[in-house]
Amino acid sequence: MTQPAFQSAFLQTLQARGYVHQITHPAELDAVAGASVVSGYIGFDATAPSLHVGSLIQIMMLRRLQQAGHRPIVLMGGGTTKVGDPTGKDASRPQLTDETIQANIASIRTVFEKFLTFGDGPTDAVMLDNDAWLSGYGYVQFLRDFGTHFTVNRMLAFDSVKLRLEREQPMTFLEFNYMLMQSVDFLELNRSHGVTLQMGGSDQWGNITSGVDLVRRVDQNAAFGLTTPLLTTASGGKMGKTAQGAVWLNADQLSPYDYWQFWRNVDDADVGRFLRLFTDLSLDEVARLEALQGAEINDAKKVLADEATTMLHGADAAAKARGAAEGAFEQGRLSVDLPTVDLPRDEVIGAMIAAVATKAGLTQSNGEARRLAQGGGLRLNDASVADGAALIGAGDLNADGVLKLAAGKKKIVLVRPI
């Protein structure tokens, strides 16, 4: 969708950096954002102790909102997590206990504190939990108050429902209520906190527009929706997912070193786009880095990794991660900041290299490790391993009693027998 030339600093920034996909009332939102402080929110369900990189574009949208002089609202889904968003899913989410949900919310909050300034000021961020109002509704009251504003016909037309049914995957009535709950969130936030903008990914467009319509229909208040494009990598993969699993944002789920490595290893074609979306570098500097050719594009990737890791984990962690990676990959030396895995000694000494590589998380299976070795991509202490079935001996340990295992040019782990 072609968007107009915006006048407000907020929408100008979002458009220039590639965040804008759809807006419900673009001219009206632009005028409001240019004349007053806009309170905008994004909802995050607490299905795990950490969000992953796939949620980072939403976090950055809230950051851009605050940078432009507006107020970001982080809405944690203490209530909606009990139901589970059916969008893009072929099966119901597992149901979590209230205690687990609240523990997840507490863990997730620590990440938002790295990106946003929280407080009581007019543009300070606020974190809320929709369980505060959703769990207070009686079932009949909820249906009477809001059910008349939604038609089953329209709900069945939403992609989150239609695609599930087209794939002949069951959708529970519990999940079917999710979009009503998300819409009520917007109405509640508009009434209690003056929130006029809901943002999210393009897959949330149906849920967001339902909330916009509800606010405008019930209270006749201004309400707007804005979505980002579906974010995939140049290779077509889903952002935030790798062969090794999710790229978590909490350090206890994924080390700063591995987080730095994720950004360092992005596809060449993604560097400019990711610099615009995930760093605060000026657009002129992004253009300079994006124009680098050949081997110099690696310098741009290191800048991306430095900036992204600094924003999440701090400058010291980013510097240590870069130093460890450069030392291991470019200079062949070890570093205490490299990922280290402790394994029982009898599972290392006398074991197949392929098996150790798999247990250390370098590969998904012994077969993958053996194939990697056959292709020259598996290394033990910087020496290529031709046969993944070869056994590791005590003499392979270095002076510190560890092994250095590498898969390809991008993954290294130290294995310490204990």
Number of C-alpha atoms within 10 A of each C-alpha: 7 7 12 11 12 18 13 16 17 21 22 16 19 19 16 12 18 14 24 22 18 19 18 18 13 18 15 13 23 19 13 15 21 18 10 10 16 24 26 29 28 20 21 21 22 26 21 15 21 23 24 18 18 19 16 17 20 21 22 19 25 25 20 23 28 24 17 20 19 22 25 29 26 21 19 25 26 24 23 26 23 22 23 23 21 22 20 13 15 16 13 16 15 11 12 16 11 13 9 14 23 18 14 20 22 15 18 20 17 13 18 20 12 14 16 21 18 17 11 9 10 12 21 17 26 19 14 16 20 23 17 12 12 19 12 11 12 10 9 9 11 15 13 11 12 15 14 8 14 14 9 9 8 10 19 14 12 17 19 25 21 14 17 18 14 10 9 10 14 13 17 12 9 13 21 19 17 20 25 21 20 22 21 23 25 29 25 17 22 20 14 9 13 17 22 23 25 24 22 23 22 17 17 22 23 18 22 27 19 23 26 24 22 22 25 15 12 12 11 10 17 19 25 24 26 24 22 22 15 12 16 14 16 14 10 8 11 13 19 20 16 11 7 10 8 16 21 22 27 21 15 11 14 16 20 27 23 20 23 27 21 19 21 24 16 18 12 16 13 16 25 21 15 20 26 22 19 19 19 15 14 11 15 9 13 21 14 11 21 19 14 13 12 8 8 11 17 18 14 23 27 18 21 26 27 23 21 23 28 19 16 20 19 15 15 11 19 23 17 18 26 23 15 21 26 15 15 20 16 10 10 12 14 18 17 9 17 22 19 17 15 14 15 10 13 10 15 24 18 13 16 19 27 28 21 23 27 16 19 21 14 21 22 14 14 19 15 16 25 25 16 21 22 15 14 16 17 29 22 17 18 16 12 18 21 17 19 23 17 15 15 19 13 14 9 14 17 11 8 7 13 20 23 22 23 23 20 16 12 12 20 25 21 21 22 19 18 12
